[in-house]
Structures are given as structure tokens and as C-alpha cells.
């Protein structure tokens, strides 16, 4: 197993190497095919996950919260919460390789290594700030911004997505009239092209500008 990506993560900075390697020896390694659900409300592990390879989409109901990439962590929300369900759904967008560090090993690292304990608190604080900002941005975003964010997150490797208008309305939380105004604005900006139910990204920078509320026309 390639440990260098895991060891290089900020969570493990300054941690005693022997202690860390002992914890990693207890971790489980998984290969997850594209399209498979990794975590959901009723199906998850009390483990801290490290995405070694691939890309994972994180959804909260119909809302896409983020996309995880190689080196990102997941699972902290359920590690010590004691809750019966996991708050989001994690789906492999590509074939993935994952490392799962059991709860007891994370607890041991926190208890025995001050650097890891501080790193873990810092990581959790960063996640809280990110999610708070993400929710605030999405709630305040225009229909154009919501559509742009959804397309940036959900279009495949070929830059295309096939989806009905009704499904899009539900997933980004807008009415049909708002959706069609957003389509028109993004098409006029040269950010997307549509053919039937298929949407193709033509300029990701212009889409990101729409998410940020900036004009790139």
C-alpha cells in the first residue's frame, strides 16, 4: 500500500512515525467502483476515511455539498457522534481507492500524540467553517449561480450531463421559470450549450464566475 499520500496529509503532520505506521497497519483498504455508494444515512462505518485515488461526490439530500479528491478525508461526522445515521451520501464518481482508519485507532492517536490531537481539532474546525460558508453561499446564490455550481460538480469527464428540467429544478431548489432564465444567461455567456436534455460545459471559468457572482461576458 502506498502510504506517502496519507502520511503527507496535514492531519498526520508531526505525528510520531512509529505510532502512525502502527495505526495504518490496522486500517482497511478498499477498492470502490464508479457509481457505488460509499456512505449513506443507513450504511457507514465508524472510521476515518482517506481517499487515496479517485473522486467522490458528497450529497445532502438533493444538494451537492462538495466533491472529494485524492488526499481528502471523510467520515469524521460519524466517528464519535454516536448517531444512528450518517448526514450525507458519498458516491464514487470514478473508480476509487480508500483507506479506512478505525475509530479505536483514531482515539489512540488522539490520546497518545498531541500533534495528532491538535491537527484533528484544526481539521474539524476547518470543515465547520467550510460547510457553514457553503450553505450560506448556496442559500444566497441566484438561480444562475446554483445551476452553475450543480453543473460544475455533476458533469462527467466528458463535460456533459443529461437530465430533465424537472429534475434540475428539484435538485437546485428553483422554479422552472428561474431555471430557464439561468439556462439563457449561461448560454449567452458562452458557459454551456444545450441539446435536448443534454447540457455541455463549454467554459468552466465562466461557470465558476457565475457561482462567484462575477460577470465574464
C-alpha distance (Angstrom), angle and dihedral (degrees) to the residues before:
residue distance angle dihedral
X1 . . .
X2 3.77 . .
X3 3.79 105.2 .
X4 3.80 98.9 172.9
X5 3.81 95.9 89.1
X6 3.80 91.7 50.4
X7 3.80 95.4 45.0
X8 3.81 90.7 48.4
X9 3.81 93.2 56.1
X10 3.85 112.6 110.5
X11 3.81 88.7 -120.3
X12 3.80 89.2 68.9
X13 3.82 98.4 40.6
X14 3.80 111.6 131.3
X15 3.80 93.8 3.8
X16 3.80 116.6 142.5
X17 3.80 104.9 -92.7
X18 3.81 96.0 -141.2
X19 3.81 92.0 49.6
X20 3.80 91.8 47.0
X21 3.79 94.0 48.8
X22 3.80 89.7 49.9
X23 3.81 89.9 53.4
X24 3.81 92.3 46.8
X25 3.80 90.5 51.4
X26 3.82 87.0 62.6
X27 3.81 93.3 49.8
X28 3.79 123.1 105.8
X29 3.81 120.3 -127.0
X30 3.79 118.9 -148.0
X31 3.78 135.2 -174.4
X32 3.82 110.1 -150.6
X33 3.83 121.0 -168.0
X34 3.79 122.2 -133.9
X35 3.81 113.5 -82.4
X36 3.81 96.4 22.9
X37 3.80 120.2 128.6
X38 3.80 109.9 -119.7
X39 3.81 99.5 -177.4
X40 3.81 130.7 6.9
X41 3.79 135.9 163.5
X42 3.78 94.1 -82.2
X43 3.80 100.0 26.9
X44 3.79 119.6 59.6
X45 3.80 143.0 110.9
X46 3.81 130.9 -120.5
X47 3.78 88.4 -118.8
X48 3.77 138.6 112.0
X49 3.79 106.3 -120.0
X50 3.79 127.0 -148.4
X51 3.80 117.8 -164.6
X52 3.80 104.6 -139.8
X53 3.80 98.2 175.6
X54 3.80 135.5 4.4
X55 3.79 137.2 24.3
X56 3.82 129.8 -73.8
X57 3.83 128.2 -164.9
X58 3.81 118.2 -141.3
X59 3.83 115.4 -152.7
X60 3.80 131.3 -176.2
X61 3.78 102.5 -162.6
X62 3.81 105.9 -57.2
X63 3.81 91.8 -18.0
X64 3.81 120.0 95.4
X65 3.81 106.7 -142.2
X66 3.79 101.6 -177.4
X67 3.80 147.6 -38.0
X68 3.79 118.6 -113.0
X69 3.78 120.1 -144.0
X70 3.79 135.0 -169.7
X71 3.80 109.9 -54.4
X72 3.83 95.4 25.9
X73 3.80 123.3 124.0
X74 3.80 131.1 -134.6
X75 3.80 139.2 172.7
X76 3.81 98.4 57.2
X77 3.83 90.4 117.3
X78 3.81 91.7 66.7
X79 3.79 100.9 30.7
X80 3.82 98.5 94.6
X81 3.80 102.7 -0.6
X82 3.80 97.1 99.8
X83 3.81 89.6 -146.5
X84 3.78 121.9 143.2
X85 3.80 95.5 -131.0
X86 3.79 140.2 45.6
X87 3.84 114.8 -120.5
X88 3.82 98.5 -136.4
X89 3.81 141.7 29.7
X90 3.80 118.4 -117.6
X91 3.81 116.8 -158.4
X92 3.80 127.6 -178.2
X93 3.81 108.7 -118.8
X94 3.81 89.6 -174.3
X95 3.79 135.1 10.9
X96 3.80 104.5 -65.5
X97 3.79 141.3 -162.9
X98 3.79 114.9 -149.7
X99 3.79 136.8 -174.4
X100 3.82 118.2 -153.6
X101 3.80 116.6 -159.2
X102 3.83 109.3 -160.6
X103 3.79 120.7 -121.0
X104 3.79 92.5 -115.2
X105 3.81 91.4 55.8
X106 3.81 91.8 49.7
X107 3.81 88.7 49.2
X108 3.80 90.4 50.4
X109 3.82 91.8 50.1
X110 3.81 90.8 49.9
X111 3.80 91.6 48.2
X112 3.81 97.9 44.2
X113 3.81 104.6 33.4
X114 3.81 122.1 51.9
X115 3.81 92.7 -166.0
X116 3.79 91.7 57.4
X117 3.82 92.1 46.5
X118 3.82 91.0 52.8
X119 3.80 92.1 44.4
X120 3.80 91.2 50.8
X121 3.82 93.1 51.5
X122 3.81 89.4 47.7
X123 3.81 90.6 50.4
X124 3.81 92.8 50.1
X125 3.81 91.6 47.6
X126 3.80 89.7 52.1
X127 3.80 91.8 50.3
X128 3.80 91.7 51.2
X129 3.81 90.9 51.2
X130 3.81 91.8 47.0
X131 3.81 94.8 49.1
X132 3.80 93.2 44.7
X133 3.79 90.7 51.4
X134 3.80 92.1 43.6
X135 3.79 93.7 53.0
X136 3.79 91.5 45.3
X137 3.79 92.7 50.2
X138 3.79 93.1 47.9
X139 3.79 94.0 47.9
X140 3.81 91.0 50.3
X141 3.80 97.4 40.5
X142 3.79 122.5 111.1
X143 3.78 120.9 -118.6
X144 3.80 87.5 -100.4
X145 3.81 91.3 53.6
X146 3.80 93.8 46.7
X147 3.78 92.0 49.9
X148 3.80 91.9 47.0
X149 3.81 91.8 50.4
X150 3.80 92.4 48.4
X151 3.79 92.4 50.1
X152 3.80 93.7 47.1
X153 3.79 90.0 52.0
X154 3.79 100.8 40.7
X155 3.81 108.5 34.0
X156 3.78 112.7 107.3
X157 3.78 130.4 -121.3
X158 3.81 89.0 -78.9
X159 3.81 91.0 56.7
X160 3.80 93.1 -115.0
X161 3.80 136.4 116.4
X162 3.81 128.5 -173.6
X163 3.80 112.0 -155.7
X164 3.80 137.9 136.8
X165 3.79 123.2 -109.2
X166 3.81 89.9 -118.5
X167 3.81 91.8 55.5
X168 3.80 91.8 47.6
X169 3.80 91.7 50.6
X170 3.81 90.6 54.4
X171 3.79 94.9 44.7
X172 3.80 97.9 49.6
X173 3.79 96.3 32.7
X174 3.81 101.5 -120.9
X175 3.80 136.6 119.9
X176 3.79 123.9 -105.4
X177 3.83 94.1 -104.6
X178 3.84 90.7 52.5
X179 3.80 90.4 47.7
X180 3.79 93.5 53.3
X181 3.82 91.3 47.5
X182 3.81 87.6 52.4
X183 3.81 91.2 49.0
X184 3.80 90.1 51.4
X185 3.80 93.6 48.2
X186 3.81 93.9 49.4
X187 3.80 92.5 45.1
X188 3.81 91.1 49.2
X189 3.81 88.8 50.5
X190 3.82 90.5 53.2
X191 3.80 92.0 -118.5
X192 3.81 98.4 120.0
X193 3.80 142.5 14.1
X194 3.80 125.1 -152.5
X195 3.78 133.4 -152.8
X196 3.78 113.7 174.9
X197 3.80 108.2 -54.0
X198 3.81 93.1 -17.8
X199 3.82 119.5 98.7
X200 3.80 119.9 -167.3
X201 3.79 125.5 -163.4
X202 3.79 111.3 -128.7
X203 3.81 100.5 169.2
X204 3.81 120.5 19.9
X205 3.80 92.8 -175.4
X206 3.79 90.9 58.7
X207 3.79 90.1 48.3
X208 3.79 90.7 51.5
X209 3.80 88.7 49.0
X210 3.81 88.4 56.3
X211 3.81 90.2 51.1
X212 3.81 90.0 50.8
X213 3.81 92.3 45.8
X214 3.80 93.3 -113.9
X215 3.80 126.6 132.5
X216 3.82 117.9 -125.1
X217 3.80 98.4 173.3
